[in-house]
Amino acid sequence: MFLSIATTHQPATDLGFLLNKHPERLHELELTYGKALIFYPEASEARCEAALVLDVDPIGLVRGKGQSDGLLDQYVNDRPYAASSFLSVALNKAFRTAMNGVSSARQELADSAIPLEAVVTPLPLRGGETVLRQLFEPLGWDVVLAPIAGPQGDPTSRYVRLTLRGTAKLSALLNHLYVLVPVMDDAKHYWVGDEEIDKLLKRGEGWLDSHPAKELIVRRYLRHRGVLARAALARLAPETQDEALETETQGLSEDKLEAPIRLNDLRMSAVVEALRAAGAKTIADLGCGEGKLLQLLVRERWVISLIGLDPAIRELERAAKRLKLGATGGPPEGRVTLLQGSLTYRDARWAEADAAVMVEVIEHLDPDRLPMLERVLFGAARPRRVIVTTPNADYNALFPSLPAGQFRHRDHRFEWSRTDFAKWTQHICETYNYQVAISGIGHHDETWGAPTQMAVFTR
């Protein structure tokens, strides 16, 4: 992947002082996933251009340090080539001082708007040209796109060569690229937690709060983690904090929608009974949230140990409080363990569980993340029992307050019909040598089935 930054401000070679990289030298940076090279294809008084070329080791992404950092565990993908969060990390390491707007030799110039041109290639076009222009044009950049040829030489809409032209501080350009390149890619190669909010707000200072697409930027940058996105938006615009809190407590339409039929209670009871029937002793609740299922299971004498996994620290804190961990009246030390982590990365901390549960979790994942979840859960951990519950999209027709085609929860990435769910469970069985039993939870309608569908996988 390639990034270049050029200026015609004269003397243009002052770009070297701004970037803290001498134009007459080749600069190399070792990264955990490869190497970054910085050099100057052109360095004259009239025009100066600095290039950052990232050489990503595709084998390193799945071996050694790369694997321990939680990188994608696929050998065949576009990660070594497409501009992504790899480029942002290299950008920050190579030009951190410039990103902070500091230049010991040319501070006055660092504080000034100068003519700049940036080229990023190949840039993934997740969402198309419209989304890309929505990201960069409100910041004052003139956007020029050139399609990149596909495998057969034909132009493809999946990747483009992006050129930005405008007059701005160099630090502004670098921070725009740092945030918006992974936003356009709509992915991150590393785990996203609470600290990622601080990075976003630091690099978005002075422009993100007024950006018309700030909600899109925040959600994509934080990998669609609803809790993190709401927290970031509340900090980004304090005047909207009340609205954000209302969204968190009242906007969970799924809870309101299902309350009249006590679906959550029925769902939890069904899962507990399925675990009891399976003889499960060590249970991992994947996507445990605030610990409602764990609270039920901790009361059961047949359960030896419980593990709760969730990506959000706030949810884990609520779970710890609900379960009274470390407090009087709480479970014995070591019986319940809460872990921050992701379902899409291998994690030995819960891999020894004989049963794993995902209650209304899978629909919160982007569809392109499902293969990684499948490999981690069914391929690597391979618990003896896996229980998955998810909404039955067919049944949505019976919710009078739910518009046609709308999901039960704003954070859902998809909702499966009974046919879709059956196809997915069959795929799991054929691929990972499991058997499955599918049942419904809640009132069964002759036409639309039950509101929740549950699969119990056994090997």
C-alpha positions, 0 to 999 in steps of 0.5 A: 500500500502506498501513501504520498504527500506533496506540496508546492509551497516554496521552498517545497523542500521544507516538507522534510522539516515538517515530516522530520525526515531528510529528503536525501535519505531512505528511512526504514521502520520495522513494524510488527507486521512488516516494514515501512519505507519513507523516501522522496520521489521528488525534492525540488524548490518547486515541488517536494513529495514524500512517499510512505510504502508499507510492505506487509508480511502476509505470513506474519499476519498469522504467525508469531507476533502477528497472531498474538496481536489478534490479527486476521488469521487468513492467508488469502485476503487483501490485508497486505495490499489494501490501505487500512488500519495497517497504514494508519499505524505506520503513519502514526509511527512514521510521522507522529510529531508532524501529526501533533503539529510540531516542528522544531525547525519550522513551527511557523510553517507547521501552524500554517495552511499550505498547498497539499496533495495526498495520494492513497492507493489502493483504497477499499471502496466500502460503501462506494464513491458516495461514502468516500466523498461524504468523508473527505469533501466536507473537510475541504479536500478536492477528491479525485478517484481513479479505479484500479484494474481487477484480476482480468484487467477490467476496472473494478469498483472495489478499490481506487486510487484516491487523490486529495488536493487542498490547502491546510495544515499538514497535521490536519491532512495527516490526522484526516488520513489516520482516521478516515482510511480505516473508516473507509476500509470499515475494519481494524486489524487489532482489538478495539476497546475503550482506549480506541475512543481516546485515539479517535477524539485526539486525532479528530480534535477540531473537525470531527465534532462538526463533521456531517458524517461523524456518526458514520465515522465513529461507528466504523472507526470503532468497528460498530461497537454500539456501546463504544460508539455511544460513549464516543459521541457523548464525549464528542458532543457533550450537549448530546449526552442526554440523548446518548443516554436515552438511546442506551436506556430507551432506544433498545427497541428489542427489549421493549418490543419483546417485553409483552411476551416475556421473551427474554425470560423464556429465552434464558430459561430455555438456554439454562435447561438446554445446558442442564440437559447437556450436562455442561459443567464449565460454561462460556457465555460469549457476549455475556453483556451485563451478566443476566444469563450468568446470574441464573447459572451461578445459582445452579449447583451442577455448574462448576465454573462460568466464563463471561466474555464481552468486548465492552468494559462497561458491560463487564463492570455491570456484570461484576456488580450484578454477580456481586463478584468479590463482595459479600454474598457473591460466588466463591472466588474463581467460580466466575471469570469475566474476560474482555475479548472478541468472538472473532479472535482465538482466545485460550482463556475460554477454550477449555469450556465444555459448553459455549453459549451465544444468546442474541449475539451473532446478529450483532456481527457483520456478516463478513465476520462470521467465517472468523467466528466459525473458525474460532468457535467451532474450528479451534475451541470446539466445545462439546456443546454450542448453543446459539439463539437469534431472532426469527426474522419471519416472526417480525411480521407479528410485531405491530410497532415494527416497520416492515423490513426493520430489525428489532435492534438498531445494532443488528447487522442482520436477522435470519429467517428460519430458512437462513438459520437452518442453512447456516447451522447445516453449514456448521455441521458439514464443515466442523462435524457437529450435529444440530437440533433447532427449536423455537422459543416463545409462542409458536405461530402457525405461519411465522414460527416462534420469535426466537430460534435456538440451535444446540450443536453437539459433537 
